[in-house]
Amino acid sequence: MNNIELRSTETIKAVDNEKMIVEGYALRFNTLSNDLGGFVETISPQALESADLSDVRCLIDHDPSKVLGRTTSETLSLKVDDEGLYFRCQLPDTSYSRDLYENIRLGNINQCSFGFILDEDGDTLERREDGLFKRTLRKIKSLFDVSVVTYPAYNDTDVAPALRSIEAIKEQEKEELRKREQEEKRKQTKLLKMQLDLLNLK
């Protein structure tokens, strides 16, 4: 079962034309996402406390063949602060990096995405009054990439673990409703029987 999740998130900016450095927040705490397909999402400030950040890559569109930086080579640095996870990446001197940097500098490309795996029981779900579920990421097991994305989008694969959890809750709610209906029918049947018994006594 695939537990890898992808999220498109914050904006990035070009900060050093000579060294081709880009930086920004890969994720922010306590901010509510847009509707991700039946649920919204927020990240707890404690979510990264035990996360494995030892070998994270910076990629283009999550494509492992287009590496921009890596923490182990010190071309990608990550810093967790009160706002979220800040990253700074010095791009390599390659044709695709130069093209990308120019697009970032011009504002044609200005968003990033991150790939992660949650720890077991690393999230909570609650149903809001508007019917949407609110998912809170409380414990991320590992962050494996920060990607510059040309067209951020969510699909069923990106959010599959969350959708599985929501479906499980919906099934549980259906089962609880079925049990309540059965109990109500049982009570009605018992009441009707008592009424019939009283009529027979007269």
C-alpha positions in Angstrom: 0.0 0.0 0.0 1.4 3.3 -1.1 1.6 5.8 1.8 3.6 8.5 0.0 1.7 11.8 -0.2 2.4 14.9 -2.2 1.3 18.4 -1.4 1.6 21.6 -3.4 2.2 24.5 -1.1 4.2 27.6 -0.7 5.8 30.2 -3.0 9.5 30.3 -3.8 11.7 33.1 -5.0 15.1 33.6 -6.7 17.5 35.4 -4.3 21.0 35.2 -5.9 21.4 35.5 -9.6 25.1 34.7 -9.6 24.8 31.5 -7.5 21.3 30.6 -8.6 19.9 30.3 -5.1 16.1 29.8 -4.6 14.4 29.8 -1.2 11.0 29.7 0.5 8.8 27.7 2.8 8.2 24.1 1.8 5.4 24.0 4.3 3.8 26.3 6.9 2.2 25.3 10.2 -1.4 26.1 11.2 -2.5 27.1 7.8 -5.6 25.6 6.2 -5.4 24.2 2.7 -8.0 24.4 0.0 -10.4 21.6 -0.5 -8.3 18.5 -1.4 -11.2 16.4 -2.5 -13.6 16.2 0.5 -11.2 17.4 3.1 -9.0 20.3 4.1 -5.6 20.0 5.8 -3.4 21.7 8.3 0.0 20.9 9.7 0.7 20.9 13.5 3.8 22.8 14.7 4.9 19.5 16.2 4.6 17.5 13.0 8.3 17.6 12.1 9.8 17.1 15.6 10.8 13.5 14.9 10.7 13.6 11.1 13.7 12.1 9.2 15.2 15.1 7.3 18.6 13.5 6.8 18.5 12.9 3.1 16.0 15.2 1.3 16.3 16.1 -2.4 15.1 19.2 -4.2 13.6 18.2 -7.5 11.6 19.5 -10.5 8.0 18.3 -10.4 9.1 15.3 -8.2 11.1 14.0 -11.1 14.1 12.0 -9.6 16.0 12.5 -12.9 16.1 16.3 -12.3 17.8 16.9 -9.0 18.4 20.5 -8.0 19.9 19.9 -4.6 20.3 17.5 -1.7 20.8 17.9 2.0 23.7 15.3 2.1 25.6 17.4 -0.4 24.8 20.6 1.4 23.3 22.1 -1.7 19.9 22.0 0.0 19.4 23.3 3.5 16.3 22.9 5.6 15.4 24.8 8.8 12.3 24.3 11.0 11.1 27.5 12.6 7.9 28.8 14.1 6.3 29.3 10.7 7.2 26.0 9.1 10.0 24.4 7.1 12.2 26.8 5.3 14.5 25.7 2.5 17.3 27.2 0.6 18.7 25.5 -2.5 21.7 26.4 -4.7 20.9 25.1 -8.1 23.5 23.2 -10.2 25.0 24.7 -13.3 22.9 22.7 -15.7 20.8 23.8 -18.6 17.5 22.8 -17.0 18.5 24.6 -13.8 19.4 27.8 -15.6 16.0 27.7 -17.4 14.2 27.0 -14.2 16.0 29.8 -12.3 15.1 32.3 -15.0 11.4 31.2 -14.9 11.4 31.6 -11.1 13.1 35.0 -11.3 10.4 36.1 -13.8 7.6 34.7 -11.7 6.5 32.2 -14.3 7.1 29.4 -11.8 6.5 30.3 -8.2 5.3 27.3 -6.3 6.7 24.3 -4.6 5.5 20.9 -3.3 6.7 18.4 -0.8 6.6 14.7 -0.6 6.2 13.0 2.8 5.2 9.8 4.6 3.2 10.1 7.8 4.0 8.1 10.9 1.5 5.5 12.0 -1.4 7.3 13.6 0.3 10.5 12.6 -2.9 12.4 11.7 -6.4 13.1 13.1 -9.6 13.6 11.2 -12.7 15.5 12.3 -15.9 16.4 10.4 -16.7 20.1 10.2 -20.1 21.7 10.3 -19.9 22.2 6.5 -19.5 18.5 5.9 -15.8 18.6 5.0 -13.3 16.7 7.0 -10.4 18.5 8.6 -7.2 16.5 8.7 -4.4 17.6 11.0 -0.9 16.2 10.2 0.6 15.7 13.7 3.6 13.4 13.1 5.5 13.2 9.7 7.8 10.2 9.6 10.0 11.4 6.7 10.2 14.1 4.2 11.9 12.8 1.0 11.7 15.7 -1.4 10.9 19.4 -1.9 10.0 20.1 -5.5 9.7 23.2 -7.6 6.4 22.6 -9.5 5.3 24.1 -12.8 1.7 23.3 -12.3 0.7 22.3 -8.8 -2.2 19.8 -8.8 -3.7 17.2 -6.6 -4.9 13.8 -7.8 -6.2 10.7 -6.1 -2.7 9.3 -5.8 -1.3 12.4 -4.1 -3.9 12.2 -1.3 -4.7 8.5 -1.3 -3.8 7.8 2.4 -6.0 10.6 3.6 -8.9 9.5 1.4 -8.5 5.9 2.7 -8.8 7.3 6.3 -11.9 9.3 5.4 -13.6 6.4 3.7 -12.9 4.3 6.8 -14.6 7.0 9.0 -17.5 7.2 6.6 -18.0 3.4 6.7 -17.9 3.6 10.5 -20.5 6.3 10.5 -22.7 4.2 8.2 -22.3 1.2 10.5 -23.2 3.3 13.6 -26.3 4.7 11.8 -27.3 1.2 10.8 -27.0 0.1 14.4 -29.0 3.1 15.6 -31.8 2.4 13.1 -31.9 -1.3 14.1 -32.1 -0.3 17.7 -34.9 2.1 17.0 -36.8 -0.6 15.1 -36.3 -3.0 17.9 -37.7 -0.4 20.4 -40.7 0.3 18.1 -41.3 -3.4 17.7 -41.2 -3.9 21.5 -43.5 -1.0 22.1 -46.0 -2.3 19.5 -45.9 -5.7 21.1 -46.6 -4.2 24.5 -49.5 -2.2 23.1 -50.9 -5.4 21.5 -50.5 -7.3 24.8 -52.5 -4.6 26.6 -55.3 -4.8 24.0 -55.5 -8.5 24.4 -55.9 -8.2 28.1 -59.0 -6.0 27.7 
